[in-house]
Amino acid sequence: MTKTPLYLEVGAKRVFACSLDWPGWCRSGRGEQEALRALVDSAPRYAEVAARAHQRFPKVREDGLEVVERIKGTGTTDFGAPGKVAKADWEPLDQAGADRLKAILQASWDLLDEVVAEAPPALKKGPRGGGRDRDDVFRHVLAAEPRMLARSG
């Protein structure tokens, strides 16, 4: 079985497990094992993005994950958002790799557009809901993306 390479962004209170081969496939937990379990549990949801990008997504099990880097997290990590860039993400891509990532990114944005179009304007409020409605959440995602990328450079 081929291992799925990933990195861990380790904060004082929270850990993110993030795939190096599948951008956006990243989950958190209160410790490394919880983050790894959350990543595995979310694999079927991410597989939809891979399928839309015409990519073969692996069957994922916890023993099939390979941590290749650990990064010290920050307050952003503990707040609940990944904020660091793995060393592998700074490596240059060949054309095929760039095309693959472009397809995955486009599939991710297309799926987000569909989810937003199908969601009701007023979202259910609750103790973990944060009080935002659909359009506010969507604007937050659009605004957070360039800020994270600019901060990482």
C-alpha positions as semicolon CSV with decimal commas, in nm:
position;residue;x (nm);y (nm);z (nm)
1;M;0,000;0,000;0,000
2;T;0,128;0,346;-0,087
3;K;0,141;0,580;0,210
4;T;-0,036;0,916;0,199
5;P;0,219;1,187;0,289
6;L;0,103;1,461;0,521
7;Y;0,226;1,718;0,764
8;L;0,112;1,810;1,112
9;E;0,078;2,169;1,223
10;V;0,108;2,138;1,599
11;G;-0,020;2,416;1,821
12;A;-0,047;2,425;2,200
13;K;-0,419;2,331;2,194
14;R;-0,490;2,202;1,844
15;V;-0,321;1,996;1,574
16;F;-0,395;2,000;1,201
17;A;-0,324;1,697;0,983
18;C;-0,289;1,813;0,622
19;S;-0,232;1,611;0,307
20;L;0,057;1,710;0,085
21;D;-0,092;1,545;-0,226
22;W;-0,450;1,665;-0,186
23;P;-0,475;2,041;-0,126
24;G;-0,752;2,136;0,110
25;W;-0,776;1,792;0,268
26;C;-0,694;1,896;0,622
27;R;-0,858;1,828;0,957
28;S;-0,788;1,917;1,317
29;G;-0,805;1,760;1,658
30;R;-0,691;1,826;2,013
31;G;-0,391;1,603;1,958
32;E;-0,208;1,427;1,677
33;Q;-0,413;1,106;1,690
34;E;-0,743;1,294;1,695
35;A;-0,635;1,502;1,395
36;L;-0,525;1,191;1,203
37;R;-0,854;1,016;1,282
38;A;-1,051;1,323;1,167
39;L;-0,854;1,329;0,842
40;V;-0,932;0,962;0,773
41;D;-1,299;1,012;0,865
42;S;-1,325;1,301;0,619
43;A;-1,174;1,106;0,327
44;P;-1,509;1,014;0,167
45;R;-1,610;1,381;0,159
46;Y;-1,280;1,482;-0,002
47;A;-1,303;1,193;-0,250
48;E;-1,588;1,383;-0,417
49;V;-1,349;1,669;-0,498
50;A;-1,092;1,426;-0,638
51;A;-1,355;1,256;-0,854
52;R;-1,471;1,591;-0,993
53;A;-1,107;1,667;-1,079
54;H;-1,081;1,327;-1,254
55;Q;-0,824;1,210;-1,000
56;R;-0,807;0,870;-0,835
57;F;-0,836;0,921;-0,461
58;P;-0,680;0,642;-0,251
59;K;-0,866;0,429;-0,001
60;V;-0,740;0,581;0,322
61;R;-0,675;0,418;0,657
62;E;-0,495;0,561;0,956
63;D;-0,207;0,315;0,914
64;G;-0,171;0,436;0,554
65;L;-0,082;0,791;0,656
66;E;0,280;0,902;0,672
67;V;0,375;1,213;0,867
68;V;0,670;1,361;0,677
69;E;0,687;1,695;0,856
70;R;0,582;1,854;1,182
71;I;0,543;2,232;1,190
72;K;0,514;2,442;1,504
73;G;0,173;2,603;1,504
74;T;0,073;2,952;1,615
75;G;-0,226;3,120;1,773
76;T;-0,399;3,075;1,438
77;T;-0,360;2,699;1,475
78;D;-0,509;2,706;1,824
79;F;-0,790;2,935;1,706
80;G;-0,891;2,664;1,460
81;A;-0,733;2,743;1,123
82;P;-0,417;2,607;0,965
83;G;-0,170;2,885;0,902
84;K;0,167;2,734;0,808
85;V;0,310;2,607;0,480
86;A;0,494;2,275;0,459
87;K;0,842;2,266;0,305
88;A;0,715;2,039;0,025
89;D;0,471;2,310;-0,085
90;W;0,765;2,535;-0,174
91;E;0,905;2,279;-0,420
92;P;0,859;2,359;-0,791
93;L;0,602;2,159;-0,987
94;D;0,632;2,015;-1,334
95;Q;0,350;2,089;-1,581
96;A;0,162;1,768;-1,502
97;G;0,174;1,844;-1,128
98;A;0,057;2,199;-1,185
99;D;-0,229;2,080;-1,406
100;R;-0,333;1,825;-1,142
101;L;-0,340;2,087;-0,866
102;K;-0,527;2,329;-1,089
103;A;-0,794;2,064;-1,157
104;I;-0,832;1,990;-0,784
105;L;-0,854;2,359;-0,699
106;Q;-1,115;2,422;-0,970
107;A;-1,319;2,121;-0,853
108;S;-1,306;2,253;-0,496
109;W;-1,432;2,597;-0,594
110;D;-1,702;2,446;-0,817
111;L;-1,827;2,229;-0,532
112;L;-1,826;2,527;-0,295
113;D;-2,035;2,724;-0,547
114;E;-2,287;2,438;-0,562
115;V;-2,310;2,409;-0,184
116;V;-2,366;2,783;-0,149
117;A;-2,634;2,778;-0,419
118;E;-2,819;2,495;-0,242
119;A;-2,788;2,627;0,115
120;P;-3,065;2,839;0,263
121;P;-2,976;3,206;0,316
122;A;-3,042;3,180;0,691
123;L;-2,839;2,906;0,858
124;K;-2,932;2,735;1,182
125;K;-2,781;2,909;1,480
126;G;-2,641;2,713;1,767
127;P;-2,368;2,693;2,028
128;R;-2,103;2,618;1,762
129;G;-2,275;2,790;1,470
130;G;-2,095;3,119;1,511
131;G;-2,401;3,318;1,414
132;R;-2,315;3,364;1,046
133;D;-2,556;3,314;0,761
134;R;-2,475;3,158;0,423
135;D;-2,356;3,470;0,244
136;D;-2,146;3,580;0,543
137;V;-1,976;3,238;0,554
138;F;-1,911;3,251;0,179
139;R;-1,763;3,602;0,199
140;H;-1,543;3,488;0,488
141;V;-1,405;3,199;0,279
142;L;-1,339;3,429;-0,017
143;A;-1,164;3,687;0,202
144;A;-0,962;3,437;0,409
145;E;-0,805;3,261;0,110
146;P;-0,586;3,551;-0,016
147;R;-0,499;3,660;0,339
148;M;-0,368;3,312;0,423
149;L;-0,168;3,292;0,102
150;A;-0,019;3,639;0,148
151;R;0,080;3,559;0,506
152;S;0,249;3,235;0,398
153;G;0,480;3,389;0,140
